[in-house]
Amino acid sequence: MAKVVRFHETGGPEVLRIEDLDVKPPGQGEIQIEVKAIGLNRAETMFRSGRYIEVPRLPARLGHEASGTVKQVGPGVQGFAIGDSVSVIPSFSLNDYGMYAEVTNVPARSVAKNPASLSFAEAAASWMQFATAYGALIDIAGMTKGDAVAIPAASSSVGLASIQIANRVGAIPIALTRGSSKRQVLLDAGAAHVVVTEEQDIVKEILRVTEGKGVRVVFDPVAGPLFEKLVEVTMPRGYLFIYGALSFEPTPLPTLGVLTKWLKIQGYVVHEITLDPVRLEKAKTFILDGLADGSLKPIIAKTFPFDEIIEAHRYLERNEQFGKVVVNV
């Protein structure tokens, strides 16, 4: 028996339950992990509340990210041994696998060995944020030296990962945040510029810091009314990614601005990269190299014990964190 988090109805954090369940041995192509730490993600709160791109099959499990040690190796799996320190890459449906557990099975293709420099908490905090940012910024947009990128919700884990990846390739990360309280910590985290959206004219400020050129890439998890201004500051042939819907307000589309600039607007989820074996291997190489040389390093906002998973979800939804929320098992 192992403790596993499930929910039997959609709703707020209070629907989560810790249950004692039998965990079957790993099947063909699977690895069983004794979980040491879990990384929490906004996608999981949306799945739990019934607002995600997938409808949960109840009773449902949660969790895209975890780290721990290999407990068992299933048939057909090579390259892993019992006791290996590993972490999980988000490349599966939450209806098929869930990482909120003391022991869990996961596809071997979704597992990476941990760099020696990372703690279990850091390893559990790495893959969603860095793979999400890498896929849009590097794999699709081809961001490179000198490119300016606008990053709304920059204090989120993916926002901070975007700043680090931009700096790793010599691009110019422009962090967007609602209030001025996070300005200095974002600069300390590597942002070249910080725009406070509730206090500054976004268009004027971004054009000022880019000397009138605008940004080549926008990486936006918010959408809503701000999107119209982001279109305005994107240079011709630029990319605008929407990878979340944190705003509950409608998202305007300035059609003429999009057409006259030949802009590329794309809805994006990390599975576009992680479900493609070739693209995933390139992402793993980029991320593991960055983790090894220190140019990529997850920032952990707060940790919770496993039995406080409900409070961890409440904290995540308050949007107070600077970085990743991690649950220790």
Stockholm file with secondary structure:
# STOCKHOLM 1.0

chainA/1-329         MAKVVRFHETGGPEVLRIEDLDVKPPGQGEIQIEVKAIGLNRAETMFRSGRYIEVPRLPARLGHEASGTVKQVGPGVQGFAIGDSVSVIPSFSLNDYGMYAEVTNVPARSVAKNPASLSFAEAAASWMQFATAYGALIDIAGMTKGDAVAIPAASSSVGLASIQIANRVGAIPIALTRGSSKRQVLLDAGAAHVVVTEEQDIVKEILRVTEGKGVRVVFDPVAGPLFEKLVEVTMPRGYLFIYGALSFEPTPLPTLGVLTKWLKIQGYVVHEITLDPVRLEKAKTFILDGLADGSLKPIIAKTFPFDEIIEAHRYLERNEQFGKVVVNV
#=GR chainA/1-329 SS CEEEEEESSCSSGGGEEEEEECCCCCCTTEEEEEEEEEECCHHHHHHHHTCSSSCCCSSEECCSEEEEEEEEECTTCCSCCTTCEEEECSCSCTTTCCCCBSEEEEEGGGEEECCTTCCHHHHHTTHHHHHHHHIIIIIITCCCTTCEEEESSTTBHHHHHHHHHHHHTTCEEEEEESSGGGHHHHHHTTCSEEEETTTSCHHHHHHHHTTTCCEEEEEESCCTTHHHHHHHTEEEEEEEEECCCCCCSCCCCCHHHHHHHTCEEEECCTHHHHTSHHHHHHHHHHHHHHHHHTSSCCCEEEEEEGGGHHHHHHHHHTTCCSBEEEEEC
#=GC SS_cons         CEEEEEESSCSSGGGEEEEEECCCCCCTTEEEEEEEEEECCHHHHHHHHTCSSSCCCSSEECCSEEEEEEEEECTTCCSCCTTCEEEECSCSCTTTCCCCBSEEEEEGGGEEECCTTCCHHHHHTTHHHHHHHHIIIIIITCCCTTCEEEESSTTBHHHHHHHHHHHHTTCEEEEEESSGGGHHHHHHTTCSEEEETTTSCHHHHHHHHTTTCCEEEEEESCCTTHHHHHHHTEEEEEEEEECCCCCCSCCCCCHHHHHHHTCEEEECCTHHHHTSHHHHHHHHHHHHHHHHHTSSCCCEEEEEEGGGHHHHHHHHHTTCCSBEEEEEC
//
